[in-house]
């Protein structure tokens, strides 16, 4: 997750190794943007995800890491939230990177009341992907007893849990998993397709097969393999994809992958793609910067070198709203540690340009969008923010 084990490394050590590493291609411009508090009367505890339910209700849902989902009306003057789901009794959030980490609403949520969560649990340590249903007697609340566990993934360590879940335009559920944790991927999970770790998974939640509470799409890249590769894998070679999102216009899946100790990266996820970890960190061989086999590896659309402050990417969204036409079609993302927010233009390393929008002092945990595709930002000061133009040329 965003606050992984590298943050615990002594700051002096990081400064010594990486303070000279700068992103020479990034364009730092005088910002014309600022952050405003989107809902001044609301505050949350460690908000890690924000979603809307695609049901024309104009509601937003904020995921609190300890295991609570709160809903509220998408109005600036809103002063009340409702507890939509409380599963703190099932969620293990004893470490910084554990907890209730992701929420996705079924495309037909308005009719079936289904929504899905991604959380960590203990004894044994595992990631749980579950479906819940709204209470038939009160659609503003979930039926806590309705949990259907779709998938349980063993976690060897307490960090690098990924956590995002999202439905694609194909109607399938995509699940981001980390490499299982520790440092340097000691079990090589990122390159081991026999495990669900270090991957983007893709499942069909509307069907069941082979005793599972889901089905594997027949066009997943490793369906029918004879190597014991997990057929749920859509792409692999990821370290800790902290926040992924679909561009609602192009359908492309974007992910921010947290690096080890040198580089943060942004990837566009392709079916069957190998994104290199732990052969590579960003566009660089790992751990030896000179020698590795790069054959068939997909390199990032963008990377930035870690410094003493820029060192944990928070993946964002391609902006498709109407309020900020200057950002239309740009990928907006941030860094949890530095609080910086950037806009990335282009969809390949050959044509990408990066612009600093805001240098804040916030711990930016996640981005989200409302039903109008307007961008919102979750920060660990408990507030939800939005971008606003503060100066024009």
C-alpha positions in Angstrom: 0.0 0.0 0.0 1.0 3.6 -0.1 2.7 3.7 3.3 4.9 0.6 2.8 8.0 -0.6 4.6 10.3 1.8 2.7 8.8 4.7 4.6 10.2 3.2 7.8 13.8 3.4 6.4 15.7 6.1 8.1 15.3 9.5 6.4 19.0 10.2 6.4 19.7 6.9 4.5 17.1 7.8 1.9 18.5 11.3 1.5 22.0 10.0 1.1 21.0 7.5 -1.6 18.3 9.3 -3.5 18.4 13.0 -2.9 20.3 13.5 -6.1 17.8 11.5 -8.2 15.4 13.9 -9.9 12.8 13.5 -12.6 14.5 15.5 -15.4 11.6 15.1 -17.7 8.9 16.5 -15.4 7.9 20.0 -16.0 7.4 22.0 -12.7 5.2 25.0 -13.6 3.8 27.7 -11.4 0.6 26.1 -10.3 -2.7 27.5 -11.5 -4.6 25.0 -9.4 -5.3 24.7 -5.7 -7.1 22.3 -3.4 -10.5 23.2 -1.7 -12.3 21.2 0.9 -15.1 19.6 -1.0 -17.3 18.9 2.1 -16.3 21.3 4.8 -18.6 19.8 7.4 -17.4 16.2 7.0 -14.4 14.5 8.4 -13.3 10.8 8.1 -10.7 8.5 9.7 -8.0 7.3 7.4 -10.1 7.5 4.2 -8.6 5.1 1.6 -11.2 4.9 -1.2 -14.1 7.0 -2.5 -16.7 5.6 -4.9 -20.1 6.4 -6.3 -22.8 3.7 -6.9 -23.9 4.4 -10.5 -27.5 4.5 -9.4 -28.5 8.1 -9.9 -28.7 8.7 -6.2 -26.0 11.4 -6.1 -24.4 9.7 -3.1 -20.8 9.2 -2.4 -19.2 6.4 -0.3 -15.9 6.8 1.6 -14.0 3.8 2.8 -12.3 4.1 6.2 -9.4 1.8 6.7 -10.5 0.4 10.0 -13.5 -1.3 8.3 -16.3 1.3 7.9 -18.0 2.6 4.7 -19.8 5.9 5.1 -22.3 7.4 2.6 -23.4 10.9 2.2 -25.1 13.2 -0.3 -22.7 14.8 -2.9 -23.5 18.3 -1.8 -20.9 20.8 -0.5 -23.1 21.7 2.4 -23.6 18.1 3.5 -23.2 17.8 7.3 -24.1 14.2 8.0 -22.9 10.8 7.0 -24.5 7.4 7.4 -22.7 4.1 8.2 -23.4 2.0 5.1 -21.3 -0.9 6.3 -19.3 -1.7 9.5 -17.1 -4.8 9.4 -14.5 -3.7 11.8 -15.0 -7.0 13.6 -13.7 -8.8 10.5 -11.0 -6.4 9.3 -7.4 -6.6 10.4 -5.9 -3.1 10.3 -3.2 -3.7 12.9 -0.5 -2.5 10.5 -0.3 0.6 8.3 -1.0 -1.3 5.1 -3.8 -3.5 6.2 -7.5 -2.8 6.6 -10.6 -2.3 4.4 -8.9 -1.2 1.2 -11.3 -1.2 -1.7 -15.0 -0.9 -2.7 -16.7 -1.4 -6.0 -20.4 -1.3 -6.9 -21.9 -3.8 -9.3 -22.9 -2.2 -12.6 -26.5 -3.2 -11.8 -26.3 -2.1 -8.2 -29.5 -0.1 -8.6 -31.4 -3.4 -9.3 -29.5 -6.1 -7.3 -28.0 -4.2 -4.4 -24.6 -5.9 -4.8 -21.3 -4.3 -3.9 -17.8 -5.7 -3.4 -15.1 -5.1 -0.9 -11.4 -5.9 -0.5 -10.1 -6.2 3.1 -7.4 -8.0 5.1 -8.2 -10.4 7.8 -6.1 -12.3 10.4 -5.7 -15.8 11.7 -4.5 -16.6 9.1 -3.4 -13.4 7.4 -5.2 -13.1 4.2 -6.9 -10.8 1.7 -10.6 -11.3 1.4 -12.7 -10.3 -1.6 -16.4 -10.4 -0.7 -19.8 -9.4 -2.0 -22.4 -7.8 0.2 -26.0 -6.8 -0.4 -28.0 -3.8 0.7 -30.6 -4.3 3.4 -33.9 -5.0 1.6 -35.7 -3.0 4.2 -33.3 0.0 4.0 -31.4 0.6 0.9 -29.2 3.1 2.6 -27.5 0.4 4.7 -25.8 -2.9 3.8 -26.9 -6.2 5.3 -23.8 -7.1 7.3 -24.9 -10.8 7.4 -25.1 -11.0 3.6 -21.4 -11.5 3.1 -20.4 -14.0 0.3 -16.7 -14.5 0.2 -15.6 -14.8 -3.4 -11.9 -15.2 -2.8 -9.4 -15.5 0.0 -5.7 -14.9 -0.8 -3.0 -15.9 1.7 -0.7 -13.1 2.7 2.8 -14.0 3.8 3.6 -10.6 5.3 1.5 -7.6 6.4 2.4 -5.1 3.7 1.9 -4.8 -0.1 -1.7 -5.8 -0.1 -2.8 -3.8 -3.2 -6.5 -3.3 -2.4 -8.3 -1.6 -5.3 -11.2 -3.4 -7.0 -13.1 -2.0 -10.0 -15.5 -3.1 -12.7 -14.3 -2.7 -16.3 -16.5 -1.9 -19.2 -16.7 -5.6 -19.9 -18.6 -6.1 -16.7 -15.8 -8.1 -15.0 -14.3 -7.3 -11.6 -10.6 -6.4 -11.6 -8.6 -6.9 -8.4 -5.2 -5.4 -7.6 -2.9 -7.5 -5.4 0.6 -6.7 -4.1 3.5 -9.1 -4.1 2.9 -10.3 -0.6 5.2 -8.0 1.2 8.5 -7.8 3.0 11.2 -6.2 0.8 12.6 -7.2 -2.5 9.8 -9.8 -3.1 11.6 -12.7 -1.4 9.2 -15.3 -2.7 9.4 -13.9 -6.3 5.6 -13.6 -6.3 5.6 -10.9 -8.9 6.9 -13.3 -11.5 5.2 -16.5 -10.2 1.9 -17.0 -12.1 1.1 -19.9 -9.8 0.1 -17.4 -7.1 -2.5 -14.6 -7.2 -0.1 -12.2 -5.6 1.7 -9.4 -7.6 -1.1 -9.2 -10.2 -4.2 -7.7 -11.6 -6.9 -10.4 -11.4 -10.1 -10.5 -13.5 -13.2 -12.5 -12.5 -16.8 -12.9 -13.5 -18.9 -12.2 -10.5 -22.2 -13.0 -12.3 -21.4 -16.7 -12.8 -19.9 -19.5 -10.8 -17.9 -22.5 -11.9 -15.8 -25.4 -10.5 -17.0 -24.9 -7.0 -16.0 -21.2 -6.9 -18.2 -18.3 -6.0 -17.1 -16.7 -9.3 -16.2 -17.7 -12.8 -13.0 -17.1 -14.8 -13.6 -15.2 -18.0 -12.9 -17.5 -20.9 -10.6 -14.9 -22.6 -8.4 -14.4 -19.6 -4.8 -14.8 -20.9 -3.8 -18.0 -19.0 -7.1 -20.0 -19.3 -6.3 -23.5 -20.3 -2.6 -23.4 -19.5 -0.7 -26.5 -18.5 1.8 -24.8 -16.1 -0.5 -24.4 -13.1 -0.7 -20.7 -13.7 -3.7 -19.1 -12.0 -6.3 -18.5 -14.6 -7.7 -15.5 -12.7 -4.5 -13.5 -13.6 -5.1 -10.7 -16.1 -1.6 -9.1 -15.8 1.4 -9.7 -13.5 4.8 -8.4 -12.4 3.5 -5.8 -10.0 5.0 -4.9 -6.6 2.2 -3.0 -4.9 -0.4 -1.4 -7.2 -1.8 1.3 -4.9 -4.9 2.5 -6.8 -6.0 1.7 -10.3 -8.8 3.1 -12.4 -10.4 2.8 -15.7 -10.6 5.7 -18.1 -14.3 5.9 -18.8 -13.7 7.1 -22.3 -11.0 4.8 -23.6 -11.5 1.9 -21.2 -7.8 1.8 -20.5 -6.8 0.5 -17.0 -4.2 2.8 -15.3 -2.3 1.8 -12.2 0.2 3.4 -9.9 2.8 0.8 -8.7 4.7 1.6 -5.5 8.4 1.1 -5.9 11.1 -0.4 -3.7 13.7 2.2 -2.9 14.4 4.0 -6.1 11.5 4.5 -8.6 7.7 4.9 -8.6 5.8 4.0 -11.7 2.6 4.4 -13.7 1.4 1.6 -15.9 -1.4 1.0 -18.4 -2.5 -2.5 -17.8 -2.8 -4.8 -20.8 -4.1 -8.4 -20.9 -1.3 -10.9 -20.3 1.2 -8.1 -19.6 4.3 -8.7 -17.5 5.2 -5.4 -15.7 8.6 -6.5 -14.7 8.8 -6.7 -10.9 11.1 -7.9 -9.5 13.2 -8.1 -12.6 12.8 -4.4 -12.9 11.8 -1.5 -10.7 10.3 1.1 -13.1 12.4 1.1 -16.2 15.5 -0.1 -14.4 16.9 -3.5 -13.7 16.5 -4.7 -10.1 18.6 -4.9 -8.1 21.5 -4.5 -10.6 20.9 -1.4 -12.6 22.9 -2.8 -15.6 22.0 -6.4 -16.2 18.6 -8.1 -16.6 16.5 -9.8 -19.3 13.9 -7.3 -20.4 12.4 -9.5 -23.1 8.6 -9.3 -23.1 8.4 -6.9 -20.2 6.1 -3.9 -20.4 7.8 -0.7 -19.2 6.0 2.1 -17.4 4.3 4.9 -19.1 6.0 7.2 -16.6 8.3 6.9 -13.6 9.8 9.2 -11.1 12.8 8.8 -8.9 12.3 8.7 -5.2 13.7 11.5 -3.1 13.5 12.2 0.6 9.9 13.3 0.1 8.6 11.8 -3.2 8.6 8.1 -2.5 5.1 6.5 -2.6 2.8 6.9 -5.6 -0.9 7.1 -5.2 -2.5 6.2 -8.5 -5.3 8.4 -9.8 -7.8 8.9 -12.6 -7.9 10.2 -16.2 -9.9 13.3 -15.8 -13.2 13.2 -17.7 -15.2 15.8 -15.8 -16.5 19.2 -17.1 -15.4 21.6 -14.4 -11.7 21.7 -15.3 -11.4 21.6 -19.1 -7.6 22.3 -18.8 -7.2 18.8 -17.4 -9.4 17.0 -19.8 -7.9 13.6 -20.8 -4.9 14.0 -18.4 -4.0 11.4 -15.8 -4.1 13.0 -12.4 -2.1 11.3 -9.6 -0.2 12.0 -6.5 2.4 11.0 -3.9 1.3 9.9 -0.4 4.5 11.2 1.3 5.1 14.5 -0.4 1.5 15.5 -1.1 2.4 16.5 -4.7 -0.3 16.1 -7.4 0.7 15.8 -11.1 -1.0 15.7 -14.4 0.4 13.2 -17.0 -0.3 13.7 -20.7 0.2 10.8 -23.1 -0.2 7.1 -22.9 3.2 5.7 -23.6 6.8 6.4 -22.4 7.5 7.8 -25.9 5.0 10.7 -25.7 4.4 11.3 -22.0 4.9 14.7 -20.4 4.4 15.4 -16.7 3.4 18.6 -15.0 3.3 19.5 -11.3 -0.1 20.9 -10.4 0.1 21.2 -6.6 2.7 20.8 -3.9 0.6 20.2 -0.8 1.5 18.9 2.6 -1.2 16.3 2.6 -0.9 12.5 2.9 -2.8 11.7 -0.2 -4.3 8.2 0.2 -6.6 7.9 -2.8 -8.5 9.6 -5.6 -12.1 9.0 -6.6 -14.7 10.4 -8.9 -18.4 11.3 -8.5 -21.2 10.4 -11.0 -20.2 13.4 -13.2 -16.5 12.2 -13.3 -15.4 15.1 -11.2 -12.2 14.3 -9.3 -12.1 14.0 -5.5 -9.1 13.4 -3.2 -8.9 11.5 0.1 -6.3 12.7 2.5 -5.2 11.4 5.9 -6.1 14.7 7.6 -9.6 13.3 7.3 -10.8 15.6 4.6 -12.0 15.1 1.0 -10.6 17.7 -1.4 -11.2 18.8 -5.0 -9.1 20.6 -7.5 -9.9 24.2 -8.3 -8.4 26.8 -10.6 -6.8 29.5 -8.6 -5.1 31.6 -11.3 -5.4 31.9 -15.1 -2.8 33.3 -17.4 
